[in-house]
Amino acid sequence: MEIPGFLGAVLEPGDDGFEIARQIWNGDIQRRPAVIARCTGTADVLAAVRIARGRELPVAIRGGSHAVAGHAVCDGGLVIDLSAMTGVRVGALARTVRAQGGCLWRHVDHESQAFGLAVTGGIVTHTGIGGLTLGGGIGHLMRRFGLTIDSLVSCDLVTADGEFLVASAEENPDLFWGLRGGGGNFGIVTSFQYRLHSLGPTVLAGLLAWPMAEAGDVLRFFRDFVADAPDEVGIMANLRLAPALPIFPEELHGRPIVALVVCYAGPIHDGEQVLRPLREFKAPTLDTVGPKPYVTHQAMFDPAYPHGRHYYWKAWKLPPLTDSAIDVIVGHAAAITSPLSAIPIFTLGGAVARVDDDATAFTGRSAAHDINFVASWLPDDPEPECHKAWARAAWEAMRPFAHGVYVNFLSDEPATHVRVAYGDRKYARLVALKSKYDPANVFRFNQNIAPDN
């Protein structure tokens, strides 16, 4: 297939590189597009959208390809692949960074940390900036600097009509509102501009772990600690079997643990005082907290979530943890069916909660936590449905405690569940935006907001 005005490679089934190019992060998703258009820049994106519209081809957009539901690839359609578009430029004096839409967080962190600057990014560095940002963006720094979208300055965007727009507070502000949390429903963002914040390059960060038998006490202490923790404290809990990674001593490999992962986004000497209660609580089995490069801490989870492994997850937003909720979490942690599965519990609050909930499409800023039930297994595992069933059962058991869901953590929920991520009022506003910018629902391989037509 020829695409007029296209500079990058165009791959079809049978071409060298096609089989590799169609693979995404989640190995459980196996789809075969008709064409993969590997873009070199905005001009290629424009050309690809126009030919897709002209030939009425389904369109999927690939950035980091990290969405667990596999939105980055479709059967029988055109994949507009941004993964070669990884240019990053830091404006050190202005404290901004502009990054192309195919960047991963490791690209942005690498360039910005050279100047002692950072923006809230994902906790796995091979996550794409596009999907994470457009859904809202949670990470280690969010309690100090807000969600990723709270530092977003502008977006360059290609519309469903194959036109180019800029979205910012000054240009197309309605679209800019929707892009901050509404996902990839309104166009293809070819570059993002963010405000940067002073951080690092060395931070106080690391992991504390206890035996799973202590999980109830640890989570109750965690709950009480975060209630009064300063914004500088980024903290999450994680319940799982200790993976065979260098960070864990060999004698812990495969043993059930509860861990707290911390990142203090402030002076190290202050952080040592603030984090001391965590480090002295019940004498952790493992304590790796210490001064280290921020980029090292950011990459800590990378080996635990590699490309090609199979993943399935379910998630909820939660208020502060009650004893009853903790009991449910601990019970399902004990029932994990795969040694690769986990229950991460992210902590919001701080700067996230101080932004008015109507300021962006992201919904649920008052939530205390995001909990994920992450089922993960190797490609040759004979019982994938068992692992998926574990995630679903844990998710259902947490439903009585739930206060909504983060759109980036949706997987195979029915389309009606997207409304749960936004609430009726915001969802109606997003439908109106979708009807304006993509009335034909060209961009529908996402957590889709259908136009009203």
N, C-alpha and C positions, 0 to 999 in steps of 0.2 A: 504494500500500500504506500502510495506517495502522498505526502502532506505538503502542499505548496507553501513555500516560505519557511520550511522547517529545517533547522541546522543540525539538530541532534540525531541520534540513531533511532530508527523505527524498526521494531522487532515484531515478527509474526511467528506463529508456531512453525517449528522446523528450523528457524534461524539460530545460528550460534549465539548463545547467551540468553535465549528466550526462557529456557527452563529455570535458569538461575534468577532472571529478572522477575519472574512471576511469583517467586517465593517471598513471603513476608515474615515478620517476627513470629507470629503465632503459627507454628507448624501444623496445628489442627485444621487450619483453613487451607484448602486446596482448590483453587479456581483457575480457569483457563480463559484469559481474555483473548480477543481476536487480534488486538494490536496493543503494543506498549510503545508509547512515544516518550523517549527519554530527553526531556527538555534541557536546553542550555541556558535559557533565560526567559524573560517575559515575552519576547517576540515569539518564541516557540510555543509558549502556553496559549497565546492568542491564536496562533495558527492551528493548534490542536483542537481548541474549543470550536473554532469555526468549521473545521472539517467534520467534527463529531456531530454538530448541529445539522450540517448539510446532508450528512448520510444517515441521520437519525440513529446514531450509535449510542448505547448506554455508556456513561462516563463515570469512571472511578478516579479519585485523586490520590496519588501516593506521595507522601512526604517521608516521614520516618517509618511508616507502615507498622506502627505500634498499637493500633486499636485492636483490642482483643477480639472484637467481632469481625475483623478482617475487612473493614471498609475500603482498604487501599487497593483491592483487586476485585474484579467482577468477571463473571462468565460471559463470553461472547461479545464483550464491549471493548472500549478504548480506555486503557489506563494512561492517564496523563501523569508521568513520573517526574517528580521534581528532585529526586534524590541526588542528582549531580549539581544542583544549585545550592552550593554551600558557602558562598561568599559572606564574610563578616567584616564590618568596618566599625571600629570604635572611635567615637568622637570624644577624646579624653577630656578636653576643656569643657565641652557642653555636657559631658556625662551622659551620653547616649550611645546606643549601638544599633546599627542596621544590619539585619541578617536576612539572607534569602530564604525562601520558603521551604527548601529542602534540607536546611540545617538540622543537625541534631544538637542536643544541649551541650555535648562535649565541645562542639565548634564554638558556641557562644561563650561558654565558660573559659575556654582556652584563651580566647582573644581578650575578654574583659578582665580576667584575672591578671593579665600582664600589666594592667594599670591599677590593680587593687580595687576593682569595681565588679559588681555582680548584679544580677536580677534573679528573682525567684524562678527556678527551673525545676524540671522533674527530678526524681530521686534515682532514676536510671539514666545514665548519660547517653545511651543510644536511643532514647525517646526523641521523636521529632518535635521541633518547636511548634510546628503548625497546629497539629491536633491538640497538643497540650494547651497552647495559648487560647485557641478558639473556644475550648470548653471551659476555660477559667484559669487553670494553672495552679496546682498545689505543689508544695515542696518544702524543703528544710527551712527556707528563709521567709515563709509566708507570714508568720506571726510578727516579724520585724518589718518587712517591706510590703506586705500584702500579697494578694494573688498575682500571678504573672500579668493578668489583664490590668491590674491596678498601676502597672508601670508601662503599659502600652501607650505609645504616642500616636502612631499612625500605621496604616496598612496600605500597601499597593495591591490592587485587586483586579482580577479579570472576571467579568460578569458572564452570565449564561449566554448573553448575546455576543460574546467575543469582543467586548469593549473594555477599556482600561479606566479605572477609577482610583482615586485616593480617598480613604476614609480616615477621618480624624475628628477632633472636637470642632474644627472649623469647616471642614469639607465633608459633606454627606454625613452629618452627625447622627442621623437616624440609623444609617448602616453601621457606623462605628459602635453605637450602642449594642446592636445585634451581634456584631462580631465578637464582642467581649462576653462570651459565654454561650452564644447561640450555635456554636459548632460550625461545620463547613457547609452550611445550608445556603449561603448567599453569594458565594463566588470562590475563586481560587486566589489565595493570598500569595503573591510572589515575593514580597518582602515585608518584614515587620521592623518597626522602629520602637525601641524601648528606652525608658529612663534607666540609668544605672545608679547604684548606691555603693558607698564605700564599704568594702568588706575584704578582709584577708590581706595578702594571699594566705596567711596562716590563721586558723580558727581553732577553738577548743571544741573537739568533737570526738565521737566514737560510740561504742556499744557496751552496754552492761547486760549481763545475762545471769539468770537463776534457773534452777531446775523447775520443770513444769509443775511439780508439786507445790511450788510457792506462788503459782500464777495468780490465785485469788488475792493473796496479800499484796503482791506486787501491783496488780491492776488497781486495787483500792488505794494504795499509796500513790500511784501514778495519778489517779483521779484527784486526790487531795492536793498533790503537788502542782498540777497544771492549773488548778482553780486560782492560784495566787501567783503563778510564775510570771516574771516580766516578759515583755515582748521579745527580748533577745533569745529566749529559750525556744528553739525548735525541737520538738520531741515527738516520737511515735513509739508505739508498742508493737511487738511482733511475736506471735506464738507459732512455733513450728518445731520440726526436728532440726537440730543443728546440722547445717550442710558441711560437706567435706571441702571447706575452703580454708585458705591460709590463715584467715582471721581467727578461726576456731582451733584450739588445741585438738590433737588427734583423739584424745580420750573423750572429747565431747561429741565427736562426729556421730550422727544418728540418734543422739539422745534428745528427748523432748525438753524444750526450754521456753522460757518467756524472756524476752529481751526488751530493753528500752534503748532507742537510738537517739542520740542528742547532738545538737549543733548549736553552739552559743554564738550568736551574731553580734558580738560586742567584744570589749577588751578581755583578753584571756584571764587576767588576774581577777576581774569581776566574775567571770564565768566560773572560775574555780570555787569561789565562795557560794555562788548561787546553786551550783550543781552538787555541792558537797553532800546535802541530805540524800540524794539519789545514790551516791557512791558509798555511803555508809549504811544504807538500809539493808539489813539482813546479809551483809557481806557477800556481794555478788560472786558467782563462780568465775566470771570473766569480766574484766574491766579494761577496755581499750581506749578509754577517754584520755585525750591528751592533745597538745598542740600538733596540728598537722595541716598540710595544704588543703584549702577548701576543695580543690579539684580532686584530691585523693578521697576525701570523705564523700563527695558527690558520686564517685565511681564505686563505692563500697558494695552496692547491690548488683552491679553489672554482671558478675559471674553467676549470680543466683537466678538471673532471668535472661538466659542466652537466646539468641535467634535460633529458630528451628525446633525448640522444645514445644510441647503442646500445652495450651493454657485454656482455662475456662474460669470465669469468676462472676460473683454476684456481690452487690454492695448496697449499703445504706448510709445516709447521714444520721448522726445520733446526737442527742443532748448529752449533758454530763452523765457519765456511767453510773447507774444505780447498782446496788448489790445484786439485784435480780438479773440485770443485764450481764454483769460480770460472770455470774454463775452459768448463764447460757453460753457465753463466749468460751469459758474454760471447758465446759462440757463438750463442745464441738471441737475444740483444739485437741482434746484427748481422743477424739474419734477420727482424726485425720487419716485418710486412706492411702495417701502417697507420701513418701519421704521428701518430696519436692514441693508439697503444698504448704500454704502459710495463711495466717490471719494478721495482716498489718492493720493497725489502728492509727490513722493520722490525727493530729491535733490542730484544730483551727483556733479561732480567737485572736486576740491581739489586734494587729492592723487589719486583718481580714474583716473582723466584726465592726470596725469603725467606719467602713464605707457604707453609705446608704444603700439599702438593698435594691432600690429602684435605679441606681446610677448605672448599672450594667445589666445585661441579660442573665448573668450568673445569679443563681437563686440559692438562698439558704445560708447567708453569712452568719446567722446567729447560731448555727450548729456548732457543737463542741468538737465533734469527731466525724471522720469518714472511716467506716470499717469495710474491709474487703475480705471475702472468702475466696482465696486464690487457689484453685485446683491446678496442679501442674504435674506432668508425667512425661516419660520418654516416648519416642515414636513407636517403639516396639512393645509398649505396655499392653498386656492382653485385656485389661479391664478399664478402659477410659470412662465408660458410663458410670462405673462405681465412683470415680473421683468427681465426676460432674454431679452425681446424686448427693455426694457429701456437701458440695458447695450450695446446692439448692436447698437441702434440708437445713443447713445452718442459716441461710438467708431467710427462710420462712420462719425459723425460730426467733429471729431478731425482729421480725416485722412489728410486733407490738411496741417495740422501743423506737422505731424509726420515725424520722422527721424529714422525709424526702430522699433524694438521691442525686449524686453528682453525675452529670451527663457523660463525662468521660469514662465513668466506671460502669456504664450500661453494657450488656453483652447481647443476649438473645431474648430480652424482654419483648413483649408485643409492642406495636407502635404506640398504643395508648399509654404506655408507661413513660414515654418521652414527656408527656404532659405533667407527670409527677415530678420531673426534674425542674419544672418551671412554675407550676401552679397555673390556674386557669387564666388569671389576668395577664401575666407575662406571656403565656403561651399565645393568647389572642394577639398580643402586640407582635410577636415573632411571626405568626401566620400572616399578618398584614405586611410585614417586611418581606417575607418569602414571596407573597403574591406580587409585590412591586418589583423585586430584583430577580426572581426566578419563577415566573408564573407557570412554566412548563415542567417544573421540578426536574430540571436537568441534573442538578446536584442532589441526588437522592440516595447515594451510597454513603450514608452517615446515620446518625441518630436523627431521622428525618422529621422535619416540620413541613407538612404538605401545604401547598398553597390553597387558598380558598377560592376555587373556581370550578 
